[in-house]
Amino acid sequence: MRTKMDASTYKIPGDNVITLSDELAREIKSRFQKDRDNRFKLFLLSYGIRQKYLDPFTNEYPKEFHDWYDASGVRELFGKLGNFTKYASAGEVVEFVATKTRKPAEELAKLPVSLRALYEVSLILKLDEDVFKTCLRFTPTRKTLDAPKHEWRTKGTDPLIHPDVSSLELASWRKRWESPEQKKEEDKYRRTVKLLTVTVSEDIFSFDASGKTGVVDLEQVQGLLNQIEALFTKSNEKQFKLETQIDKISEKYVSAKEKADPANALKSPKKSRADDYK
């Protein structure tokens, strides 16, 4: 069962407590740090449990674990087992940074606290440890999938992994990293005659301090794209070809959302590939 919470303790603090002061700043910083520390330790606890009980050969947990997971009440906290895996994956990232980087204190401070973002970071770590370490300092790109490390392009880039990075931004980068944009070759089926153009309202990039505004959101765009993609099959690939800008749109969407966030308003803007999309 979930722990009962004392609702009487959740009230807006008195006026003397919330008056702007150095003491108030220290209180906020302390609570942020405690929250970060608590979440990282919860992630590590989950990773430790997964390491101890997950069979590396079958990728299954024993009956003992499933019985405990259901009877102890932790399922109500983690949710489905797949969500517990995300907590454990986040813990793997924290453990790696804390024990296998040259300056763990500095690198730990770069990690996001968001579970979804840290899970995406864990997928980068699983790709390649060198890639992961590079992403703590730069946002690398490469021309080909097999490009050696000395050909990775990093100059003039900010770290991909930082406290405010979103899961969508990380997923978009990983997709480009695993499928580098190749120089377009001549289409063997000569599908070069434009048939139609689908455009979306500029409201896709509209945000204000309270959140998303406008008549369209990214989920609707992705939903329409999924319907269109379903029309393109093996049977008609010689006649028709579909090209989309969804990756660049997604990245600019994230950038616009972050710029509108009041928490980021005073931060210096960072160069993003999303700025290249018009």
N, C-alpha and C positions, 0 to 999 in steps of 0.2 A: 504493500500500500504506500501511496505517496505520503510524505511527511506533511502533517497539517501545519499551516502557516498562521501566525498570529496577525490577523488583519489590523488589529489596533496599533501595531507598530509602524504601519505604512501610512504615514501622514506627511504633508508638506512641512518641512522644518520651520521653526520659528523665525521671525524676521531677523533676529540677531545672528542666527546661524548662517543665513543666506546673504548677509550683507557682504559686498565685494571687499575682499581682504586677502592678505597673504595666507592667513589661517584657512580661509575657504579654499584657496587654490591648493594648499597642502592636503586638505581633506579629500578633494576631488582626485588629485594625483594618487593618493594612497589607495582610494577605492578602485581606481583603474588598475593599479599595479596588483592589488589583491585579487581582482577579478581575473587578470591575465595569468597570474601565478596559479590560481585555483584551477582554471581551465586547462593549463598546460599539464598540471599534475593529474587531472582527471583523464586527459588524453594518454598520458604515460601509464596510468593504472590500467586503462583499457588495452593498451598495446601489450603490457605485461601479461594480462589474462589471455589474450589471443595467442601470444607466443607459447604460453605454458600448455594450453589445452587444445589448440588447433593441430590436427594431424597434418604434417607437411606433405604426406604422400597422398592422402585421400581428400585433403582440404575440407575435412569435416570435423565437427566437435563431437566428443563422446556424449553418451546419454547423461552422464553425470553433470556435464555442463548445461545441457538443455533443461534438465530438471531444476537445477539451481537457478537458471536464468528466468524460468517461469514462476517458480515458487517463492523466490526471494523478493520479488517486486521490482527488480532492476529493469525488467522488460518495460514497465510503465515509464521508466526514466529514459532509457535508450530508444525504445520503440522496437521496430523489427530488427532482426539480426543484421540485416544489411546496413542499418544505420549505426549499429554498434561497431561494425567494421570500419566505418568512416572515422569514428572516434579513435579506434586503434591505429588506423593509418595516419591520423594526425599525430598520434603519440610517437609513431615511428620517425616522423620528421623531427619532432622535438628532441628525441633521443639521439638522432644522427647529428643534429646541429650541436647539441650539448657535449657530445663525446668525440666527434670526428671532424671538427673544423678547427682552424688555427686560433681563432678568436671567438670562442663560443658565446661569451657575454654580448659581444657586439652583434653577432649573427642571430642570436635568439631574439634580440630586439627588433630585427627586421621582419620576423615572421608575423603574418596576420593572425588574429584571434578567431576569426570566423571559421566554423567547422567546415563549411563548404569550400572556402578558399584554401584551408590547410589540406583538405582532401585532394584538391587539384594539385597543390604543391607536392603531395605524396606521390602522385602519378608522374611528376617530373623526376622525383628522386628515383622512382622505379625504372625510368627510362635509362638514366645514366648518372652516376655520382658526379662526374666531372661537369656535366651539363648543369646539374643542380647547383653546384658550387659557383659556376659561372653566373647563374641567374641571381645569385645573392649580390653580385657586383654589377652586372650588366644585363641588357636584354639582347641576347645573341640571335643572329640570323645566319642562315647558310644557303648556298645556292643549290646544293644537291644533298641527297640523303646520306651519301657516303663521304661527304667533305671532311677531311681531317681537321683536328682542332685548330691548327694554325691558320686555317682558312675561314674560321668562324668570324663574322663581323660583329664587333662589339664597340668600336671607337665612338665616343660621343653619346653613348646610351646610358640611361639610368638603370638601376637594378629592376629586374622584372618582379622579384619578390620583395615586397615592402609591406608595412603594416596595413595600408589602405587598399591593397590590391584586391580585386573582386574575383570570384570564381569564374565568371564569364570571360574576363580579361585573360586569366591564366589558361582557360580551355581554348580560347582563340589562338593564343600564342602556341600552345602545344600542337594544335592542328596544323599550323603553318610550319612548325619545326619538323613534324613527322611527314608533311607533304609539301616540301618547298615548291614555290612557284617556278615552274619550268618555262623556258623560252618556248613560245608557241610554235608548234610545227605545222606545216601545211596539212589541212584536214584531208585525209585520204578519201572521204566521202563528198568533199567539196560543199559542205553545208555552210555556205557563206552568205546566202541571201537572207536578209533580215525579214522575219515574218511578223513579229509584233514586239511591242515594248510595254512592260508593266512598270509603273512607277508608284511610289508610296508617298503619302503626305509628309511634308517636312515636320509635322507634329511628332513623328517618330523620335525626334531629338529634343522634344520640348519637356523641360522640367522646371520646377521652381522649388523654393525652400521646403515646401510641404510634400514634394514628390512628383510623380508623373502627371503631366497635363496633356491636353490635346485629344484628338479623336482616335488615335491609333497607338498601340503599344507593340513591343517586339514580339510578344507571343502571337499576336494576330498575324504579323508579317510571316513568322515562321510557320504558322498554321496554313496560310495560303500557299506558301512555297511548297510545303509537304504535299498539298493537293496537286499542285502543278507537276512536281517531280514524279508523282504516281502515274502521270500520263506518258512518261518517257520510259519505254521498255526495250528489251532486246529486239522485239519485232519491228520497231520503227527507228532504231538507232542509225540506220543508213540514210534515212530521210530527214531526221530532226535532231538538233543538239540544243541543250539548255545550258546557259551560262548565267551565274548569279553573282551578286555583290554582297551576299549575306554576311560573310566574314567581316568585311570592311564596315558594313552598316552596324554590325554588332559591336565592333570596337569603338566606333564613333558614339554609339548609344551609351556605352559604359563611360566614355570620356565626358559626355554631356551630363550624365547623371552625377558623376563625381564632382564636376564643376559647380553644379547647382546645390550640392550638399553644403549646408551652412558650416559643417565641421571642417570643410576643406576650403572655405572662402578666403581664408587668410594665408593659405599656402601658396608657394610659388608654383606656377603652372609648369608642367613637364611636357616635353615633346613626346608625342605619340604618333604611331603610324596612322591612327584614326584621323589625324589632322590632314593626311594626304587624300582622304576620301572627300570628294565634292559631290 
